[in-house]
Amino acid sequence: MDNPNDITVAIIDYETGNLFSVEHACEYVGLSAAITSDSTVIMDADAVILPGVGAFGGAMENLKRLDLEFPLKDFIATGKPFMGVCLGLQLLFSESEEFGRHKGLGIIEGAVVRFPAQTAVGGPVKVPHIGWNRIHKPSGKDWDNSPLRNLNEGEFMYFVHSYYPEPLSKDVILSITDYEGVQFCSSISQKNVFACQFHPEKSAKAGLEIYKQWAGLIKTRII
């Protein structure tokens, strides 16, 4: 695989939107991307992206209805690179409390929870969290050998969400973000899986740099 154009990326279509901006970001960094819900195309791809916006429960229902739940798990088990974006990050977790309790894919142990109604000092927390916010390195964590490796500490990314993930193990947390005094996990890394709560494809130059670095990591299979 001598150039990124030889890398095939399957972007999962499970009727949750945000597909074409992800496809354009892939194409911008030279990846050959296909929007698909075909399990054969997914398993044959060099890498997979699970994007998404919307409610957790409905998204899981769509994955099951389209027979995508187990192909996604099988793909991740191959060790090939996998990226989750926004709702695609949340679906990797064990469960979510959004509109009741819903089981997720169970790739990452932990739960997806709603921002609290009030800050620690009693002020209201505006939900959803929409707009630009900084991502930071957790204590003792570096971004080497991750798609964030070329970013500055405190880089701005674009967020749109009302819920956030709480991993059971802090070891998987790649970045953290503070919103209204709530410090939450804004990206994770576990073996071949990288996922982020923010939208790198909507985060200007720094966001596209994440796609560029991910493409490089696919090529070398460092991720």
C-alpha positions as CSV (number, residue, x, y, z in Angstrom):
1,M,0.0,0.0,0.0
2,D,2.2,2.8,-1.3
3,N,-0.2,5.7,-1.1
4,P,-3.3,6.6,0.8
5,N,-5.5,6.3,-2.3
6,D,-5.0,2.5,-2.0
7,I,-6.7,2.6,1.4
8,T,-10.4,1.7,1.3
9,V,-12.6,3.1,4.1
10,A,-16.2,2.0,4.7
11,I,-18.4,4.8,6.1
12,I,-21.4,3.1,7.8
13,D,-24.8,4.1,6.6
14,Y,-27.4,3.4,9.3
15,E,-29.7,6.3,8.6
16,T,-28.3,8.8,11.1
17,G,-26.9,11.4,8.8
18,N,-23.5,13.2,8.9
19,L,-22.2,10.9,6.1
20,F,-21.2,13.2,3.4
21,S,-19.1,15.5,5.5
22,V,-17.1,12.5,6.7
23,E,-16.8,11.2,3.1
24,H,-15.5,14.6,2.0
25,A,-12.9,14.7,4.8
26,C,-11.7,11.2,3.8
27,E,-11.4,12.2,0.2
28,Y,-9.6,15.4,1.2
29,V,-6.8,13.4,2.8
30,G,-6.7,10.9,-0.1
31,L,-8.7,8.0,1.3
32,S,-11.0,6.0,-1.0
33,A,-14.3,6.1,0.9
34,A,-17.6,4.3,0.3
35,I,-20.8,5.0,2.2
36,T,-22.3,1.5,2.7
37,S,-24.5,-0.8,4.8
38,D,-23.2,-3.9,3.0
39,S,-21.5,-6.2,5.5
40,T,-19.2,-7.7,2.7
41,V,-18.0,-4.2,1.8
42,I,-17.4,-3.4,5.5
43,M,-15.4,-6.6,6.1
44,D,-13.3,-6.1,3.0
45,A,-12.4,-2.5,3.8
46,D,-9.0,-1.5,5.2
47,A,-10.7,0.8,7.8
48,V,-14.2,1.7,9.0
49,I,-15.8,4.9,10.2
50,L,-19.0,4.9,12.3
51,P,-20.4,8.4,12.2
52,G,-23.8,9.6,13.4
53,V,-26.0,12.2,15.0
54,G,-29.2,11.6,16.9
55,A,-30.5,9.4,19.7
56,F,-28.6,6.4,21.0
57,G,-31.6,4.0,21.2
58,G,-32.9,4.7,17.7
59,A,-29.4,4.3,16.3
60,M,-28.9,0.9,17.9
61,E,-32.3,-0.2,16.5
62,N,-31.2,0.9,13.1
63,L,-27.9,-1.1,13.4
64,K,-29.8,-4.2,14.4
65,R,-32.5,-3.8,11.7
66,L,-29.8,-3.4,9.0
67,D,-27.9,-6.4,10.4
68,L,-24.8,-4.2,11.1
69,E,-24.3,-4.9,14.8
70,F,-22.3,-8.1,14.4
71,P,-20.4,-7.1,11.2
72,L,-19.1,-4.0,13.1
73,K,-18.0,-6.1,16.1
74,D,-16.4,-8.7,13.7
75,F,-14.6,-5.9,11.9
76,I,-13.2,-4.5,15.1
77,A,-12.1,-8.0,16.1
78,T,-9.9,-8.2,13.0
79,G,-7.6,-5.5,14.4
80,K,-8.1,-3.2,11.4
81,P,-8.5,0.6,12.1
82,F,-11.9,1.8,13.3
83,M,-13.1,5.3,13.9
84,G,-16.2,6.5,15.7
85,V,-17.5,10.0,15.4
86,C,-20.0,11.7,17.9
87,L,-22.9,9.2,18.2
88,G,-20.5,6.7,16.6
89,L,-18.3,7.1,19.7
90,Q,-21.2,6.6,22.1
91,L,-22.5,3.5,20.4
92,L,-19.2,1.7,21.2
93,F,-20.1,1.8,24.9
94,S,-21.9,-0.7,27.0
95,E,-25.0,1.3,27.5
96,S,-26.7,4.8,27.4
97,E,-29.2,6.5,29.7
98,E,-30.6,8.6,26.8
99,F,-34.4,8.3,26.9
100,G,-34.2,5.2,29.0
101,R,-31.6,2.4,29.3
102,H,-30.2,1.1,26.0
103,K,-27.5,-1.5,25.4
104,G,-24.7,-0.4,23.0
105,L,-22.1,-2.4,21.1
106,G,-20.1,-3.1,24.2
107,I,-16.7,-2.5,22.7
108,I,-15.8,0.0,25.4
109,E,-16.9,-0.7,29.0
110,G,-18.8,2.2,30.4
111,A,-21.9,4.3,30.0
112,V,-23.1,7.3,28.1
113,V,-24.7,9.9,30.5
114,R,-26.4,13.3,30.2
115,F,-24.8,16.5,31.3
116,P,-26.0,17.5,34.7
117,A,-28.7,20.1,35.0
118,Q,-26.6,22.3,37.2
119,T,-22.9,23.2,37.7
120,A,-21.1,22.5,40.9
121,V,-21.9,26.0,42.1
122,G,-25.6,25.7,41.2
123,G,-25.8,27.5,37.9
124,P,-27.7,26.0,34.9
125,V,-25.8,23.9,32.4
126,K,-26.8,24.8,28.8
127,V,-27.6,21.6,26.9
128,P,-26.8,20.6,24.2
129,H,-23.2,21.5,24.2
130,I,-22.8,23.2,20.8
131,G,-19.8,24.9,19.4
132,W,-16.0,25.1,19.7
133,N,-14.2,23.8,22.8
134,R,-10.7,22.7,23.7
135,I,-9.4,19.1,23.9
136,H,-6.7,18.4,26.5
137,K,-4.3,15.6,27.3
138,P,-5.2,13.6,30.5
139,S,-2.5,13.6,33.1
140,G,0.3,11.2,32.0
141,K,-1.2,10.6,28.5
142,D,0.5,11.6,25.3
143,W,-1.0,11.6,21.8
144,D,1.9,9.8,20.1
145,N,0.8,7.0,17.8
146,S,-2.7,8.3,17.7
147,P,-4.7,10.5,15.2
148,L,-4.2,13.4,17.6
149,R,-0.4,13.2,17.5
150,N,0.1,16.4,15.4
151,L,-2.3,18.6,17.4
152,N,-1.5,21.2,20.0
153,E,-2.5,20.7,23.6
154,G,-5.8,22.7,24.0
155,E,-6.7,22.5,20.3
156,F,-10.3,23.6,19.5
157,M,-12.8,21.1,18.1
158,Y,-16.4,21.4,17.2
159,F,-19.0,19.7,19.4
160,V,-22.8,19.0,19.2
161,H,-24.1,16.7,22.0
162,S,-26.2,16.4,25.1
163,Y,-24.6,13.2,26.4
164,Y,-21.1,12.1,26.9
165,P,-19.2,8.8,27.6
166,E,-17.9,7.7,31.0
167,P,-15.4,4.9,30.3
168,L,-14.9,2.3,33.1
169,S,-11.2,2.4,32.6
170,K,-9.4,5.7,32.5
171,D,-6.7,4.1,30.3
172,V,-8.8,4.4,27.2
173,I,-9.3,8.2,27.5
174,L,-7.3,10.0,24.9
175,S,-8.6,13.5,25.5
176,I,-10.7,15.4,28.0
177,T,-12.8,18.6,27.6
178,D,-14.3,20.9,30.1
179,Y,-17.9,22.2,29.6
180,E,-19.6,24.3,32.3
181,G,-17.3,22.8,34.9
182,V,-18.0,19.3,33.8
183,Q,-14.8,17.5,32.7
184,F,-15.7,14.7,30.3
185,C,-14.0,12.2,28.0
186,S,-13.9,13.7,24.5
187,S,-12.0,10.9,22.7
188,I,-10.9,7.4,23.3
189,S,-8.3,5.0,22.0
190,Q,-8.3,1.2,22.6
191,K,-6.2,-1.0,20.5
192,N,-7.4,-0.5,16.9
193,V,-10.3,1.7,17.9
194,F,-10.2,5.5,17.9
195,A,-13.3,7.5,18.5
196,C,-14.2,11.1,19.4
197,Q,-17.2,13.0,20.7
198,F,-16.4,16.0,18.6
199,H,-16.7,16.3,14.8
200,P,-13.2,16.4,13.3
201,E,-14.7,16.8,9.8
202,K,-16.3,20.1,11.0
203,S,-13.3,21.3,12.9
204,A,-11.4,23.1,10.1
205,K,-7.7,22.5,9.6
206,A,-7.1,20.8,12.9
207,G,-9.9,18.4,12.4
208,L,-8.7,17.5,8.9
209,E,-5.3,16.9,10.4
210,I,-6.9,14.1,12.5
211,Y,-8.1,12.4,9.3
212,K,-4.7,12.9,7.8
213,Q,-2.9,11.3,10.7
214,W,-5.5,8.5,10.9
215,A,-4.8,7.8,7.2
216,G,-1.1,7.5,8.0
217,L,-1.8,5.2,10.9
218,I,-4.0,2.9,8.7
219,K,-1.1,2.6,6.3
220,T,1.4,1.6,8.9
221,R,-1.2,-0.3,11.1
222,I,0.2,1.5,14.2
223,I,-3.3,2.3,15.4
